[in-house]
């Protein structure tokens, strides 16, 4: 694995100064790339934009992860190494050795675990952490997923990608990770996002 991977940051005109910070940093670090979008266009479309950019620029391996250190970079080598045998490697909280931050409330744990159980039962996906946003893809595998057909806007994007990966007969493995809570900023979780995930999973499985 290249120990100096390129980085793409996608920002939807965030008011916290993310765009200005990345642009300034990129002046002296050519490996950092930046896509600025005019407003809140949705998490799902941001992922699709990033995947499309990576494929258009001929990268062999594409990694998706949160930029708030909830996903620790130290897991990246294990995810990439797994691609020697699999099409997709998922950083999983719900396999042996994985877990979540101790600060998580019981209600948050219940929501996350029940959401994954619901996704598996309704759609038939076998991955235990279908809502994980920490993944590594082989480019050739990602090309088999019809990104232009992805319709999820919020966190249900992860479930839809898990379903489409299964439909494309891609080989997926899960690498155990510990998911840590962000130390700054606020979660984007809302009732609207939860509702979208509920009906989207039902729609995928019908």
Secondary structure, 3 states (H helix, E strand, C coil): CCCCCCEEEEECCCCCCHHHHHHHHHCCCCCEEEEECCCCCCHHHHHHHHHHHHHHCCCCEEEECCCCCCCCHHHHHHHHHHCCCCCEEEEECCCCCCEECCCCCHHHHHHHHHHHHHHHHHHCCCCCCCCCCCEEEEHHHHCCCCHHHCCCCCCHHHHHHHHHHHHCCCCEEEEECEECCCCCCCCCCCHHHHHHHHHHHHHHHC
